[in-house]
């Protein structure tokens, strides 16, 4: 199965800019389906970006984040060719992890 995470990390000088898109339904638990029944809550609880074993971005999310969330941030210290590990865990215990090379 392909990863649910698409990421691009580029460094320019001392700053590395990260852009990521995570495919996830992010159901709040307050929306009804076509039959009028509530769709159970299903959302990412923790999203983490690690560089050289160090957390550079950690988010504790709830049901208010929209479907297929987009994340953009920057951090200092990385070099071209370094690995950036991205992982998430949702409220149903599902998870995904991928690693991207910083270019």
N, C-alpha and C positions, 0 to 999 in steps of 0.2 A: 504494500500500500504506500502510495506517495505521501510525503509529509504534508501536513496542513499548514506548515509555516513556510513563507517565502520571505527571504531577507536579502538585503543589500547593505554592505558595510564598506565605506570608502574612507581612506585617511588622506588628509591634506595637512602636511606639517605635523603638528602635535594633536590635532583634533580629528577624531573619527566620528563620522556621521553614520547612524544606523537607521534604516527604514525597514519595517517588517509588516507583513500582512498575515493574519492568522485566520484560517477558515474555521468558523465555529458558529453554531446557531445562536448562541447567547440568548436563549429563551428566558424571559423574566419570570414566568409563572403567572403572569396577569393577562396573557393573550389567549383568545379562544381560537380553536380550529374551525373548519368549515361546518362541523356538526354542532358547534356551540359549546364544546367542552374545553376546559382550560388545558393548555399545553403545559406540562410540568416544567418547573424551573430547570434549566440546563445551561450552566455558564462556567467560564474559566474563573478559578479562584486565585491561582497564582501564576504569574508569568515572570520568567527569569532570564536574564542575559548574563553570561559569564565569559570573561576574558582572562586567560591564564589562571583559571581557578578562582578568580575574584569576581564577586557580583558587581556588575556595573549598572544594572537596572533591575529592580524587583518591584512588581506591582501586585497588590492584593486587591482583587476585583470582586464586585458583587454583580447582581443581575441588571444593573443600570447601564452597563456597557453595551453598545450596539453590536449587531451581527457583523461577523468578519472584521474584527477590530484592526485598525491601522495604528502603528506606533512609530514615532520618530523621536530620536534623541541623539545626543553626542556625548563623547567622553574623551579624556586625554590619556596619552601614554601608549596606545597601540601602534604597531608597525605593520606595513604591508606584509601579507603572508601569515599573520597571526590567525589563530582560530577563535571564532566567537560561537559559543554554545548557547542555543535558545531552547527553552523548555516551558511547557505549561501543564497544569493539572486542573481538571474541572471538578464540579461538585458531585459528579457521578463516578469519580475515580479514574476516568480516562485521562490519558496524557499523550504528549508527543514531544519529541526532541529532535533537533537538527543542529548541524554545525556548518558554519559558513566561513570561508576565508576572507579576511579583510584585504581589499584591493586598494 
